[in-house]
Amino acid sequence: MKIGLVSPYPLESYGGVQSHILSQYYHLKKLNHLVKIIAPGPPTKIPEKLQQDVIRIGHSVTLPMLYGTQGTLALGMDYSEEIGSLFEHQSFDILHFHSLNIPALSWQILELSPTINIASFHTVLENNFFSVNLLQIIGEYLNRKIHGRIAISQQAEKLGQRFAPGIFEIIPNGVDTKRFSPTTSPLAKFDHNLINILFVGRVEKRKGLNFLLRIFKKLKNEGFPLRLIVVGNGSSLKTYKNFYDDPEIYFEGEVDDQALPHYYASADIFCSPALFNESFGIVLLEAMSSGKPVVAGKNPGYQELVEGKNVGFLINPKSTSEFRQALTQLIEDDNLRVQMGKNALAYAQNFAWDKIILKIEDYYQKVIKNNKPEKEAIFKIF
């Protein structure tokens, strides 16, 4: 098949959706499919072997979003000429739109698409005017051109049903179990004379890092031999670095893809105390695939992934006693830490990309068999 993966975000901006698209691209290529990625520009540095398969349409801008986060996406403008040229030169069997709820480039591509269209939803439904009202209105028009619907979790399906109601296939995120593995070497600078707690994610309020920093300081003051490693960038990074000045807190910023598995390998405990708006938890998967126990915020997306799996603890990050108890159990009990790490590793194998990509491929074939493309544009957004 010839498959187009449509991203609302530039590939170079950090995020779970971009990571998912790139992993899907590489694994579809391994199955001998022809794959292109359609994403907003401007072009920046990406691997040369990937460059030939990336089609840039439009330009992206970085905007402040809700809850102190930022988003880089393509907004506004009429890209119909560029999109028309795309379909003149490329003939796809399937266009797979990721996060179709994000305006506005993907909407224009879907409007003009002459082929089978599948929409994947990666995020949760937020209770605001845009999510509840405007997206529903736009979705009523766009839904007529959607032939297949995927959600990465039941939480993500709630948004999908609001935007594009219909029958959904739940296909979770995948993880590269060869890349994130217990056999990966740890980083020498984080030798294990201390217990390493690792955080990976955007450094913003909703991720709950401030609660982890407070608990870390409290436990360290009580005499526990700890080191905290923070990987990621974001709007709160400068504030946290200034406020939490401690030689055993390492603010590493963004790290490259090659280095990231070595950070997981250096951890004894992985902690992601996200408060809300998590639909799944790719970082939890990466940690579990690396054989690490997790301490995770008790939000619906994380609960859906790890509750009852005996791979760590779900906690309310705002509860000092609950957060402290979970961490101290793993810090003090080596056997518990090792056993939960083994459980996590075994559980993560269910999400290996080699398995997930076959589910996606099977779904593609089912949708193609049961649908015919709508050749005409159904309406004009811009």
C-alpha positions as CSV (number, residue, x, y, z in Angstrom):
1,M,0.0,0.0,0.0
2,K,1.0,3.6,-0.4
3,I,0.2,5.4,2.8
4,G,0.3,9.1,3.7
5,L,0.7,9.9,7.4
6,V,-0.7,13.4,8.1
7,S,0.7,15.3,11.1
8,P,-0.8,18.6,12.3
9,Y,2.6,19.4,13.9
10,P,6.1,19.8,12.5
11,L,8.0,16.7,13.0
12,E,10.8,18.5,14.8
13,S,8.7,19.8,17.7
14,Y,8.7,17.5,20.7
15,G,5.6,15.5,21.4
16,G,4.0,12.1,21.7
17,V,2.1,12.4,18.5
18,Q,5.2,13.1,16.4
19,S,7.0,10.2,18.1
20,H,4.1,7.9,17.3
21,I,4.0,9.0,13.6
22,L,7.7,8.5,13.2
23,S,7.6,5.0,14.7
24,Q,4.6,4.1,12.6
25,Y,6.5,5.3,9.5
26,Y,9.6,3.2,10.2
27,H,7.6,0.1,11.0
28,L,5.3,0.4,8.0
29,K,8.4,0.7,5.8
30,K,9.7,-2.5,7.4
31,L,6.5,-4.2,6.1
32,N,7.4,-2.9,2.6
33,H,4.7,-0.3,2.3
34,L,5.4,3.0,0.5
35,V,5.0,5.7,3.2
36,K,5.1,9.5,3.1
37,I,4.7,11.9,6.0
38,I,2.8,15.1,5.3
39,A,3.5,17.8,7.8
40,P,3.8,21.6,8.1
41,G,7.1,23.4,7.6
42,P,9.4,25.2,7.6
43,P,11.9,22.4,6.8
44,T,14.5,21.9,9.5
45,K,17.0,19.2,10.4
46,I,15.7,15.7,10.2
47,P,17.5,12.5,9.3
48,E,18.6,12.4,5.6
49,K,17.0,9.0,5.1
50,L,13.7,10.4,6.3
51,Q,13.9,13.7,4.3
52,Q,12.9,12.1,1.0
53,D,9.6,10.9,2.4
54,V,8.5,14.1,4.1
55,I,6.2,16.4,2.2
56,R,5.9,19.9,3.7
57,I,2.8,22.0,3.3
58,G,2.3,25.4,4.9
59,H,4.1,26.9,7.8
60,S,3.7,26.3,11.6
61,V,3.6,28.8,14.5
62,T,4.2,28.2,18.2
63,L,1.3,29.4,20.3
64,P,0.5,29.3,24.1
65,M,-2.1,26.7,24.9
66,L,-4.2,25.8,28.0
67,Y,-2.5,24.8,31.3
68,G,0.8,26.5,30.6
69,T,1.7,24.4,27.6
70,Q,2.7,25.4,24.1
71,G,1.8,24.0,20.7
72,T,3.4,24.3,17.3
73,L,0.9,23.8,14.5
74,A,-0.2,25.1,11.1
75,L,-3.1,27.6,11.4
76,G,-5.0,29.7,8.9
77,M,-4.3,30.4,5.3
78,D,-5.6,28.6,2.2
79,Y,-3.3,25.7,1.3
80,S,-5.5,24.4,-1.4
81,E,-3.0,24.9,-4.2
82,E,-0.2,23.0,-2.4
83,I,-2.7,20.3,-1.4
84,G,-3.9,20.1,-5.0
85,S,-0.4,19.7,-6.2
86,L,0.2,17.0,-3.6
87,F,-2.7,14.9,-5.0
88,E,-1.6,15.5,-8.6
89,H,1.8,14.0,-7.9
90,Q,1.0,11.4,-5.2
91,S,-1.6,8.7,-5.4
92,F,-2.3,7.2,-1.9
93,D,-4.3,4.1,-1.0
94,I,-4.8,5.6,2.5
95,L,-4.3,8.9,4.2
96,H,-4.0,8.4,8.0
97,F,-4.7,11.6,9.9
98,H,-3.2,11.9,13.4
99,S,-4.9,14.3,15.9
100,L,-7.5,15.4,13.3
101,N,-9.0,17.6,16.0
102,I,-6.1,20.0,15.7
103,P,-6.7,22.8,13.2
104,A,-6.3,23.6,10.4
105,L,-4.0,22.0,7.8
106,S,-5.3,18.5,8.3
107,W,-8.9,19.7,7.8
108,Q,-8.0,21.2,4.4
109,I,-6.2,18.0,3.3
110,L,-9.1,15.9,4.3
111,E,-11.5,18.2,2.5
112,L,-9.7,17.7,-0.8
113,S,-8.6,14.0,-0.2
114,P,-9.5,11.7,-3.1
115,T,-8.8,8.5,-1.2
116,I,-9.6,6.4,1.9
117,N,-9.2,8.5,5.1
118,I,-8.5,7.2,8.6
119,A,-8.4,9.4,11.6
120,S,-6.5,8.7,14.8
121,F,-7.2,10.5,18.1
122,H,-4.4,10.7,20.7
123,T,-5.7,13.2,23.3
124,V,-8.4,13.6,25.8
125,L,-11.6,15.6,25.6
126,E,-11.3,19.0,27.3
127,N,-14.3,20.7,28.8
128,N,-14.1,24.0,26.9
129,F,-15.9,25.8,24.2
130,F,-13.5,24.7,21.4
131,S,-13.6,21.0,22.3
132,V,-17.3,20.7,23.2
133,N,-18.9,23.1,20.6
134,L,-16.7,24.2,17.8
135,L,-15.0,20.9,17.2
136,Q,-18.4,19.2,17.1
137,I,-19.7,21.6,14.5
138,I,-16.6,21.2,12.3
139,G,-16.6,17.4,12.8
140,E,-20.2,17.2,11.5
141,Y,-18.9,18.2,8.1
142,L,-15.6,16.4,8.1
143,N,-17.0,13.1,9.4
144,R,-18.5,12.3,6.0
145,K,-15.0,11.9,4.6
146,I,-13.7,9.7,7.4
147,H,-13.8,6.0,6.6
148,G,-12.0,4.6,9.6
149,R,-11.4,5.7,13.2
150,I,-8.7,4.8,15.7
151,A,-8.3,5.9,19.3
152,I,-5.2,5.0,21.3
153,S,-7.3,4.5,24.4
154,Q,-10.8,4.7,25.7
155,Q,-10.0,8.2,27.0
156,A,-8.9,9.3,23.6
157,E,-12.1,7.8,22.1
158,K,-14.2,10.2,24.1
159,L,-12.7,13.1,22.0
160,G,-13.0,11.1,18.8
161,Q,-16.7,10.4,19.4
162,R,-17.3,14.1,19.9
163,F,-15.4,15.1,16.7
164,A,-16.1,12.1,14.4
165,P,-18.8,9.8,15.9
166,G,-18.8,6.2,14.7
167,I,-17.2,2.8,15.3
168,F,-13.7,3.1,16.7
169,E,-10.8,0.6,16.8
170,I,-8.8,0.9,20.0
171,I,-5.1,0.5,19.0
172,P,-2.7,1.7,21.7
173,N,0.6,3.5,21.3
174,G,3.6,1.2,20.7
175,V,7.1,1.1,22.1
176,D,10.3,0.1,20.5
177,T,11.2,-2.7,22.9
178,K,14.7,-3.1,21.3
179,R,15.5,0.5,21.8
180,F,14.0,0.8,25.3
181,S,15.5,-2.3,26.9
182,P,17.1,-3.5,30.2
183,T,20.2,-4.3,28.2
184,T,20.8,-0.6,27.3
185,S,23.8,0.8,29.1
186,P,23.3,3.5,31.8
187,L,25.0,6.8,31.7
188,A,28.3,6.9,33.7
189,K,27.6,10.2,35.3
190,F,24.5,8.7,37.0
191,D,26.3,5.8,38.7
192,H,24.3,3.9,41.2
193,N,25.8,5.1,44.4
194,L,22.5,7.0,44.7
195,I,18.9,5.9,43.8
196,N,18.0,7.6,40.6
197,I,14.4,8.9,40.1
198,L,13.7,9.9,36.5
199,F,11.2,12.3,35.1
200,V,10.7,12.6,31.3
201,G,8.2,15.0,29.8
202,R,7.3,18.6,29.2
203,V,8.2,20.8,32.1
204,E,4.9,22.4,32.7
205,K,2.4,22.6,35.5
206,R,0.0,19.9,34.4
207,K,2.8,17.3,34.4
208,G,3.1,17.6,38.2
209,L,6.9,18.0,38.3
210,N,6.6,20.6,41.0
211,F,5.1,18.0,43.3
212,L,7.9,15.5,42.6
213,L,10.5,18.2,43.3
214,R,8.9,18.9,46.7
215,I,8.8,15.3,47.6
216,F,12.3,14.7,46.5
217,K,13.6,17.6,48.7
218,K,11.6,16.2,51.6
219,L,13.0,12.7,51.2
220,K,16.5,13.9,50.7
221,N,16.4,16.0,53.8
222,E,15.2,12.8,55.7
223,G,18.5,11.1,54.6
224,F,17.5,9.0,51.7
225,P,20.4,8.7,49.1
226,L,18.6,10.1,46.1
227,R,19.2,11.7,42.8
228,L,16.5,13.3,40.6
229,I,17.0,13.4,36.8
230,V,14.6,15.7,34.8
231,V,14.5,15.2,31.0
232,G,12.5,17.7,29.0
233,N,11.9,21.4,28.3
234,G,9.0,23.6,28.9
235,S,7.5,26.9,30.2
236,S,8.3,26.1,33.8
237,L,11.9,24.9,33.4
238,K,13.6,28.2,34.3
239,T,11.4,28.7,37.4
240,Y,12.1,25.2,38.7
241,K,15.9,25.5,38.1
242,N,16.1,28.7,40.0
243,F,13.9,27.6,42.9
244,Y,15.2,24.0,43.3
245,D,19.0,24.6,43.5
246,D,20.3,21.2,44.5
247,P,23.5,19.4,43.3
248,E,21.5,16.1,43.1
249,I,18.8,17.5,40.8
250,Y,19.9,17.3,37.2
251,F,17.8,19.4,34.8
252,E,18.9,17.9,31.5
253,G,16.6,19.8,29.1
254,E,15.7,18.0,25.9
255,V,17.9,15.1,24.9
256,D,18.3,13.6,21.5
257,D,16.6,10.3,20.5
258,Q,19.8,8.3,20.8
259,A,20.5,9.4,24.3
260,L,17.0,9.0,25.7
261,P,17.1,5.2,26.2
262,H,20.3,5.6,28.3
263,Y,18.5,7.9,30.7
264,Y,15.8,5.3,31.3
265,A,18.6,2.7,31.7
266,S,20.1,5.0,34.4
267,A,16.9,5.1,36.4
268,D,15.9,3.0,39.4
269,I,12.4,4.5,39.6
270,F,10.5,6.3,36.9
271,C,8.0,9.0,38.0
272,S,5.4,10.8,36.0
273,P,3.0,12.6,38.4
274,A,0.8,14.1,35.7
275,L,-2.3,15.7,37.0
276,F,-4.7,15.5,34.1
277,N,-5.1,15.5,30.3
278,E,-3.2,12.3,29.7
279,S,-4.8,9.9,27.3
280,F,-2.2,7.1,27.5
281,G,1.3,7.6,28.7
282,I,4.1,6.9,26.2
283,V,6.7,7.7,28.8
284,L,5.3,5.1,31.1
285,L,5.6,2.5,28.3
286,E,9.2,3.5,27.6
287,A,10.1,3.2,31.3
288,M,8.3,-0.2,31.6
289,S,10.0,-1.5,28.4
290,S,13.3,-0.5,30.1
291,G,12.4,-2.7,33.1
292,K,11.7,0.2,35.5
293,P,8.9,0.4,38.1
294,V,6.7,3.5,37.7
295,V,5.1,6.0,40.1
296,A,2.3,7.7,38.0
297,G,-0.3,10.3,38.6
298,K,-3.8,8.9,39.1
299,N,-5.3,10.4,36.0
300,P,-7.8,8.4,33.7
301,G,-5.3,7.8,30.9
302,Y,-2.6,6.5,33.2
303,Q,-5.1,4.4,35.1
304,E,-6.3,2.8,32.0
305,L,-2.7,1.8,31.1
306,V,-1.3,0.5,34.4
307,E,-4.0,0.1,37.0
308,G,-3.9,-3.5,38.5
309,K,-0.8,-4.5,36.6
310,N,1.5,-4.5,39.6
311,V,4.1,-2.4,37.8
312,G,4.3,0.4,40.3
313,F,2.0,2.8,42.0
314,L,-0.8,5.2,41.0
315,I,-0.9,8.3,43.2
316,N,-2.5,11.6,43.8
317,P,0.5,13.9,43.3
318,K,-1.1,16.6,45.5
319,S,-1.3,14.1,48.4
320,T,2.1,14.4,50.1
321,S,1.6,11.3,52.2
322,E,0.4,9.2,49.3
323,F,3.2,10.3,47.0
324,R,5.8,9.9,49.8
325,Q,4.6,6.4,50.7
326,A,4.8,5.1,47.1
327,L,8.3,6.4,46.6
328,T,9.6,5.3,49.9
329,Q,8.3,1.7,49.4
330,L,10.3,1.5,46.2
331,I,13.4,3.3,47.6
332,E,13.6,1.1,50.7
333,D,12.6,-2.3,49.3
334,D,15.1,-3.5,46.7
335,N,13.2,-6.7,46.0
336,L,9.9,-4.9,45.4
337,R,11.6,-2.5,43.0
338,V,13.2,-5.3,41.1
339,Q,10.0,-7.4,41.0
340,M,7.8,-4.5,39.8
341,G,10.5,-3.7,37.2
342,K,10.2,-7.3,35.9
343,N,6.4,-7.1,35.8
344,A,6.7,-3.8,33.9
345,L,9.0,-5.3,31.4
346,A,6.8,-8.3,30.7
347,Y,3.7,-6.1,30.4
348,A,5.4,-3.7,28.0
349,Q,5.9,-6.5,25.5
350,N,2.2,-6.3,24.7
351,F,2.8,-2.9,23.2
352,A,5.9,-3.7,21.1
353,W,5.7,-1.8,17.8
354,D,6.2,-5.0,15.9
355,K,2.8,-6.1,17.3
356,I,1.0,-2.8,17.2
357,I,1.9,-2.1,13.5
358,L,0.3,-5.4,12.5
359,K,-2.9,-4.3,14.2
360,I,-2.8,-1.0,12.2
361,E,-2.0,-2.8,9.0
362,D,-5.0,-5.2,9.5
363,Y,-7.3,-2.3,10.2
364,Y,-6.1,-0.5,7.0
365,Q,-7.0,-3.6,5.0
366,K,-10.4,-3.9,6.6
367,V,-11.3,-0.2,6.0
368,I,-10.2,-0.4,2.3
369,K,-12.2,-3.6,1.8
370,N,-15.4,-2.0,3.2
371,N,-15.2,1.6,1.8
372,K,-14.9,3.6,-1.4
373,P,-13.3,7.0,-1.4
374,E,-15.3,10.2,-1.7
375,K,-13.7,12.0,-4.7
376,E,-15.2,15.4,-4.3
377,A,-14.4,18.1,-1.7
378,I,-17.4,18.2,0.6
379,F,-17.2,21.9,1.7
380,K,-14.8,24.8,1.9
381,I,-13.2,25.6,5.2
382,F,-11.3,28.6,4.1
